[in-house]
Amino acid sequence: MAKPSRDVPPALEGNDQLIAAAGTVAWAVALIVLVIVRNDTPASSHWWIWTCVVGMGLGAFGLTYIPRMKRSRARAAARRSPDRASG
């Protein structure tokens, strides 16, 4: 006997900008720590510093991109909503 199917719950919404900001801050903290201890790390491990720099750069890009993406999605949803009401 098949179980009755349940409705799919709505997707959970997260604060995307807060998540991107937290990640960027985490990369910044890691960069500060690595710069402080760079004399104690072997020369072959200095690429970690550049990894943190790239992580901060991508986080900064995300912080500027997320609001634009949300506005674009809101405009697209507003354009679609009259079409659905008449259709």
C-alpha angles and dihedrals in degrees: 000000000000119000116240110257120244126220116265110252117238118265116267114248119221131192098256095188092051091051092049091047092050091051092048091050090049090054090048091052091048090050092051091050092048093048090051094050098034092113090056095051124081117258090246090064098055090098086079088073091057090047089058091047091052091046090053091048092051090046091052089050089051092050090055096039100048097066091047091050092049092050090049092050091048091052091048091050091049090052091050097046098072089048092055093047092054095040 
